[in-house]
Amino acid sequence: MLPNNSLLRFLREGLAIPETSIASALQHSEQENEQDSNLFPIILWQHKLITLEQLDQIFDWIASTYVNRDVETLMSQPAITEFPE
């Protein structure tokens, strides 16, 4: 399974990860038959395509991106004013 486009964009633009490194990690992911795209940053690190510091930055980006999106979704929902008995 491929990582999502926003993660790939962050890797390219935010961390300046070379396209060849991303392609190599995608190939390793396919060879290892990895179905979970959430493990893609780990594959990059395992194959020494990124540093531990970059891996940490990726996890921070993932957390802030998805936590903020989830909070915004929750905040846009109408408040529960009555609870079932």
C-alpha positions in Angstrom: 0.0 0.0 0.0 1.4 3.4 -1.0 1.8 6.2 1.6 -0.6 9.1 1.0 0.3 12.0 -1.2 0.6 14.5 1.6 3.2 12.4 3.3 5.1 12.0 0.1 4.9 15.8 -0.5 6.2 16.4 3.1 9.1 14.0 2.5 10.1 15.7 -0.8 9.4 19.4 0.1 9.6 19.5 3.9 12.6 17.2 4.4 14.2 17.3 0.9 14.3 13.5 0.8 15.6 12.6 -2.7 13.2 11.0 -5.1 15.6 8.0 -5.4 15.4 7.3 -1.7 11.6 7.4 -1.8 11.5 5.1 -4.8 13.9 2.7 -3.1 11.8 2.6 0.1 8.7 2.0 -2.1 10.5 -0.9 -3.7 11.6 -2.3 -0.4 8.1 -2.0 0.9 6.8 -4.0 -2.1 9.5 -6.7 -1.7 8.7 -7.1 2.0 5.0 -7.3 1.0 4.2 -4.5 3.5 0.5 -3.8 3.5 0.5 -1.0 6.1 1.5 2.4 4.6 1.9 3.7 8.1 5.2 1.8 8.3 6.7 3.6 5.3 8.7 6.0 7.5 10.2 3.0 9.3 11.2 1.4 6.0 13.0 4.6 5.0 14.9 4.5 8.3 15.6 0.8 8.3 17.2 1.1 5.0 19.3 4.1 6.1 17.5 6.4 3.6 16.7 8.9 6.4 18.3 9.7 9.8 16.7 9.1 13.1 16.2 12.9 13.5 14.2 12.9 10.1 12.2 9.9 11.3 11.3 11.9 14.4 10.3 14.9 12.3 8.1 12.6 10.1 6.3 11.3 13.2 5.8 14.8 14.5 4.4 15.9 11.2 2.1 12.8 11.1 0.9 13.5 14.6 0.2 17.2 14.0 -1.4 16.6 10.6 -3.8 13.9 11.7 -4.5 15.1 15.3 -5.3 18.6 14.0 -7.6 17.2 11.3 -9.4 14.9 13.9 -9.8 17.9 16.3 -11.2 20.1 13.6 -13.7 17.3 12.6 -14.8 16.9 16.2 -15.1 20.7 16.7 -17.3 21.0 13.6 -19.8 18.4 15.0 -22.9 19.8 16.8 -22.7 19.5 20.5 -24.7 16.8 22.3 -27.2 18.5 24.4 -29.4 15.6 25.4 -28.3 12.2 26.4 -30.4 9.1 26.1 -31.7 7.7 29.3 
